[in-house]
Amino acid sequence: MNVHSIPPRTAPRRPTALSSVLQAICDEPSFTQCHDRQGGDFRIRVASDAGSRAKAYALACNVYRGCGYVRPDARYLVSPFDALPETFTLLAEDEQGRAAATVTLVFDGVLGMPCDELYAAEAAAVRASGRRPGEVVRLAIADEYQDAKELFLRMINLAFVYGVHAAGGTDCLIEVSPKHAHFYRRFFGFRQLGERRASPRVCGAPALLLHLDMAEYTGAMAARRTGATSGFAPIFSRFLAPEREAEAAAWLAEQHRPMSAAEMERFALAPVAVA
């Protein structure tokens, strides 16, 4: 039969199993992309250069200014801890490239942690026995995305992934407004560590120090890997699949860059001597 005489197909071709698998992989959302029905589509990246850091610091400053936590004339929300090479910042941007959310991890080191200013004794107890705590700071979401729940969860999720699997963190500390403490206790399993105190970092607003042993997080991921559906903080079931954590941690670690001398000068920070 001449090839030109082959009749055209009249029925749609069914995809092979291989085609279906490959398409499913391509369609699987990246951990750096986040779709939130309340907010839209977001791209998450590590703030590892002057431009991305400036966007993260400015966003946090704007949000905190609206709460009365920083001076009205402040441009960026930065601290000496940002000059430490291990300090890690995430930035989420919306479809127009505008800063939508940010969060920073500060690991215990030569400067201690920001919470030592108010909770030195409590922080010292956590770092005992050779543990490696880290503190979540500068968690902020732009006002227009205050209902973007999935974005918030993805930012916390990636911070946990990096802190545990890339940086070897064992404990998570966070200072929160007392009105938010119930949320962190109920959904993540945090426990209160210290009494309510006025925090100079937020112009004297009240704060509570909360603590989470990250073994609870890793235990939840292990339980999910075996198919368990209960026995851990409920919100962990909405995190990335346990099988994707290694990939996410490797990517986050690869993207992280310590602040350069030029960046420190831009943000009026002094280099920190590390052992």
C-alpha positions as a printed NumPy array, in Angstrom:
array([[  0.   ,   0.   ,   0.   ],
       [  1.28 ,   3.426,  -0.858],
       [  1.767,   5.536,   2.255],
       [ -0.218,   8.322,   0.619],
       [ -3.268,   6.063,   0.449],
       [ -3.48 ,   5.481,   4.248],
       [ -6.853,   6.857,   5.347],
       [ -6.866,   9.587,   7.978],
       [ -7.623,   8.666,  11.603],
       [-11.256,   9.039,  12.533],
       [-10.862,   8.399,  16.3  ],
       [ -8.638,  10.266,  18.733],
       [ -5.415,   8.494,  19.624],
       [ -5.333,   7.202,  23.208],
       [ -2.148,   8.209,  25.052],
       [  0.195,   5.438,  26.112],
       [  0.832,   4.735,  29.768],
       [  4.302,   6.268,  29.452],
       [  2.866,   9.45 ,  27.945],
       [  0.379,   9.702,  30.781],
       [  3.078,   9.289,  33.415],
       [  5.362,  11.869,  31.817],
       [  2.513,  14.331,  31.488],
       [  1.56 ,  13.824,  35.117],
       [  5.128,  14.597,  36.164],
       [  5.162,  17.749,  34.047],
       [  1.819,  18.832,  35.488],
       [  2.872,  18.295,  39.111],
       [  3.193,  21.727,  40.721],
       [  6.68 ,  22.811,  41.656],
       [  7.395,  23.517,  45.304],
       [  8.559,  26.967,  44.131],
       [  5.121,  27.72 ,  42.697],
       [  2.055,  28.219,  44.845],
       [ -1.53 ,  28.645,  43.716],
       [ -3.858,  30.14 ,  46.269],
       [ -7.53 ,  30.594,  45.476],
       [ -7.64 ,  33.616,  47.755],
       [ -4.562,  35.26 ,  46.294],
       [ -3.554,  33.932,  42.885],
       [ -0.283,  32.435,  41.708],
       [  3.013,  33.017,  43.47 ],
       [  6.645,  32.221,  42.824],
       [  8.817,  31.476,  45.852],
       [ 12.568,  31.937,  45.817],
       [ 15.484,  32.299,  48.173],
       [ 16.37 ,  35.945,  48.77 ],
       [ 20.04 ,  35.613,  47.922],
       [ 21.004,  38.884,  46.249],
       [ 20.635,  42.593,  46.93 ],
       [ 17.453,  42.991,  44.896],
       [ 15.517,  40.083,  46.402],
       [ 16.696,  40.912,  49.905],
       [ 15.614,  44.535,  49.479],
       [ 12.138,  43.398,  48.405],
       [ 11.856,  41.047,  51.4  ],
       [ 13.106,  43.62 ,  53.915],
       [ 10.906,  46.371,  52.47 ],
       [  7.804,  44.173,  52.514],
       [  8.353,  43.22 ,  56.152],
       [  8.954,  46.869,  57.008],
       [  5.726,  47.971,  55.326],
       [  3.677,  45.292,  57.059],
       [  5.223,  45.975,  60.459],
       [  4.808,  49.722,  59.994],
       [  1.095,  49.191,  59.443],
       [  0.965,  47.376,  62.801],
       [  2.919,  50.133,  64.56 ],
       [  5.926,  47.866,  65.075],
       [  8.597,  50.042,  63.376],
       [  9.348,  53.735,  63.032],
       [  7.28 ,  55.563,  60.392],
       [ 10.429,  56.572,  58.49 ],
       [ 11.976,  53.07 ,  58.338],
       [ 12.702,  51.755,  54.834],
       [ 13.916,  48.227,  55.507],
       [ 13.491,  45.809,  58.382],
       [ 17.004,  44.459,  58.931],
       [ 19.144,  43.389,  61.875],
       [ 22.764,  42.323,  62.54 ],
       [ 21.588,  38.705,  62.239],
       [ 21.078,  39.242,  58.494],
       [ 24.845,  39.564,  58.065],
       [ 25.385,  36.036,  59.367],
       [ 26.182,  33.587,  56.552],
       [ 23.633,  31.034,  57.77 ],
       [ 20.672,  33.41 ,  57.972],
       [ 18.139,  32.262,  55.383],
       [ 15.339,  34.327,  53.826],
       [ 12.5  ,  33.322,  51.51 ],
       [ 10.592,  35.719,  49.269],
       [  7.307,  35.067,  47.476],
       [  6.316,  37.229,  44.52 ],
       [  2.97 ,  37.538,  42.773],
       [  2.372,  37.284,  39.027],
       [  3.496,  40.895,  38.56 ],
       [  6.749,  40.321,  40.451],
       [  5.624,  42.238,  43.535],
       [  6.69 ,  41.045,  46.98 ],
       [  3.847,  39.026,  48.501],
       [  5.361,  37.24 ,  51.514],
       [  8.643,  36.668,  53.296],
       [ 10.083,  34.699,  56.192],
       [ 13.58 ,  34.445,  57.666],
       [ 15.372,  31.762,  59.678],
       [ 18.116,  32.78 ,  62.102],
       [ 20.182,  29.908,  63.493],
       [ 21.834,  29.934,  66.899],
       [ 25.424,  31.115,  66.615],
       [ 27.908,  33.774,  67.66 ],
       [ 25.161,  36.359,  68.122],
       [ 22.752,  33.942,  69.729],
       [ 19.207,  34.422,  68.433],
       [ 16.949,  37.48 ,  68.338],
       [ 14.746,  36.015,  71.09 ],
       [ 17.709,  36.138,  73.528],
       [ 16.909,  39.829,  74.007],
       [ 13.721,  38.923,  75.911],
       [ 14.014,  35.204,  76.586],
       [ 17.689,  34.49 ,  77.265],
       [ 17.052,  31.861,  79.941],
       [ 14.437,  30.056,  77.856],
       [ 16.656,  30.061,  74.77 ],
       [ 19.609,  28.783,  76.806],
       [ 17.517,  25.841,  78.001],
       [ 16.623,  24.923,  74.41 ],
       [ 20.207,  25.081,  73.166],
       [ 21.391,  22.811,  75.976],
       [ 22.562,  19.25 ,  75.245],
       [ 24.099,  20.222,  71.948],
       [ 20.809,  21.017,  70.204],
       [ 20.713,  23.397,  67.244],
       [ 17.764,  25.771,  67.51 ],
       [ 16.685,  28.316,  64.954],
       [ 14.247,  31.194,  65.169],
       [ 11.579,  32.184,  62.662],
       [ 11.583,  35.963,  62.289],
       [ 10.25 ,  38.611,  59.932],
       [  7.265,  36.539,  58.843],
       [  5.1  ,  38.882,  56.805],
       [  2.418,  38.76 ,  54.114],
       [  1.396,  41.787,  52.046],
       [ -1.936,  43.259,  53.101],
       [ -3.599,  42.473,  49.779],
       [ -2.82 ,  38.773,  50.298],
       [ -3.864,  38.491,  53.933],
       [ -6.275,  35.679,  53.018],
       [ -3.714,  33.643,  51.05 ],
       [ -3.668,  30.593,  53.325],
       [ -1.821,  28.254,  50.969],
       [  0.94 ,  30.81 ,  50.471],
       [  1.422,  31.101,  54.225],
       [  1.584,  27.325,  54.609],
       [  4.055,  26.917,  51.74 ],
       [  6.378,  29.54 ,  53.206],
       [  6.347,  27.817,  56.621],
       [  6.719,  24.423,  54.958],
       [  9.825,  25.43 ,  53.004],
       [ 11.31 ,  27.117,  56.067],
       [ 10.889,  23.851,  57.996],
       [ 12.34 ,  21.808,  55.133],
       [ 15.411,  24.011,  54.921],
       [ 15.87 ,  24.307,  58.683],
       [ 15.732,  20.566,  59.321],
       [ 17.117,  18.934,  56.191],
       [ 19.617,  21.528,  54.94 ],
       [ 20.729,  23.27 ,  58.138],
       [ 20.356,  20.46 ,  60.666],
       [ 18.017,  22.377,  62.955],
       [ 16.5  ,  20.533,  65.923],
       [ 14.181,  23.164,  67.406],
       [ 12.097,  26.066,  66.111],
       [ 11.474,  29.196,  68.157],
       [  9.174,  32.05 ,  67.239],
       [  8.035,  35.208,  69.006],
       [  4.395,  35.897,  68.208],
       [  1.672,  38.279,  69.217],
       [ -0.308,  36.694,  72.08 ],
       [ -3.447,  36.847,  69.926],
       [ -1.767,  34.508,  67.376],
       [ -0.303,  32.032,  69.88 ],
       [ -3.377,  29.789,  69.915],
       [ -3.09 ,  29.229,  66.147],
       [  0.529,  28.042,  66.351],
       [ -0.216,  25.802,  69.315],
       [ -3.314,  24.246,  67.797],
       [ -2.192,  23.683,  64.228],
       [  1.579,  23.18 ,  64.465],
       [  1.969,  21.831,  67.983],
       [  4.07 ,  24.725,  69.324],
       [  4.312,  25.087,  73.099],
       [  4.625,  28.296,  75.045],
       [  8.109,  28.935,  76.398],
       [  8.133,  31.941,  78.69 ],
       [  5.641,  34.517,  79.821],
       [  4.17 ,  37.42 ,  77.885],
       [  6.632,  40.326,  77.647],
       [  6.936,  43.687,  75.918],
       [  9.293,  43.371,  72.934],
       [ 11.624,  46.255,  72.019],
       [ 11.925,  44.796,  68.515],
       [  8.291,  45.733,  67.812],
       [  8.134,  49.047,  69.672],
       [  7.103,  47.478,  72.952],
       [  4.207,  45.37 ,  71.616],
       [  3.477,  42.213,  73.659],
       [  5.127,  38.963,  72.611],
       [  5.14 ,  35.301,  73.554],
       [  7.96 ,  32.868,  72.818],
       [  6.807,  29.552,  71.36 ],
       [  8.847,  26.391,  70.825],
       [  8.504,  23.368,  68.558],
       [ 10.732,  20.303,  68.788],
       [ 11.31 ,  19.557,  65.093],
       [ 11.139,  15.835,  65.856],
       [  7.368,  16.39 ,  65.835],
       [  7.589,  17.665,  62.278],
       [  9.879,  14.874,  61.068],
       [  7.709,  12.345,  62.87 ],
       [  4.642,  13.667,  61.07 ],
       [  6.389,  13.34 ,  57.722],
       [  7.463,   9.787,  58.566],
       [  3.889,   8.928,  59.504],
       [  2.614,  10.347,  56.22 ],
       [  5.183,   8.267,  54.356],
       [  3.645,   5.117,  55.81 ],
       [  0.128,   6.254,  54.946],
       [ -0.925,   7.325,  58.432],
       [ -3.61 ,   9.994,  58.491],
       [ -3.635,  10.901,  62.172],
       [ -1.389,  11.173,  65.195],
       [  0.309,  14.434,  64.233],
       [ -0.482,  18.137,  63.993],
       [ -3.226,  18.386,  61.338],
       [ -1.636,  21.102,  59.289],
       [  1.362,  18.904,  58.43 ],
       [ -0.918,  16.891,  56.16 ],
       [ -1.056,  19.956,  53.893],
       [  2.724,  20.207,  53.548],
       [  4.719,  18.89 ,  50.595],
       [  4.716,  15.126,  50.172],
       [  7.521,  13.588,  52.264],
       [  9.086,  12.166,  49.087],
       [  9.743,  15.712,  47.841],
       [ 11.519,  17.043,  50.918],
       [ 15.024,  15.977,  49.871],
       [ 14.609,  17.617,  46.468],
       [ 13.271,  20.811,  48.021],
       [ 16.022,  20.964,  50.661],
       [ 18.759,  20.476,  48.053],
       [ 17.338,  23.224,  45.848],
       [ 16.951,  25.663,  48.734],
       [ 20.506,  25.025,  49.924],
       [ 21.851,  25.487,  46.408],
       [ 20.065,  28.827,  46.035],
       [ 21.136,  30.232,  49.403],
       [ 23.946,  32.798,  49.336],
       [ 25.46 ,  34.626,  52.329],
       [ 25.237,  38.393,  52.206],
       [ 28.133,  39.99 ,  50.357],
       [ 30.215,  42.909,  51.64 ],
       [ 28.497,  45.202,  49.128],
       [ 25.082,  44.095,  50.359],
       [ 26.085,  44.661,  53.979],
       [ 27.115,  48.19 ,  53.055],
       [ 23.813,  48.77 ,  51.258],
       [ 21.799,  47.693,  54.294],
       [ 24.145,  49.408,  56.794],
       [ 25.246,  46.165,  58.418],
       [ 28.657,  45.292,  59.818],
       [ 30.354,  41.959,  59.068],
       [ 30.076,  39.432,  61.883],
       [ 33.159,  37.476,  62.904],
       [ 32.336,  33.768,  62.959],
       [ 34.423,  31.013,  64.489]])
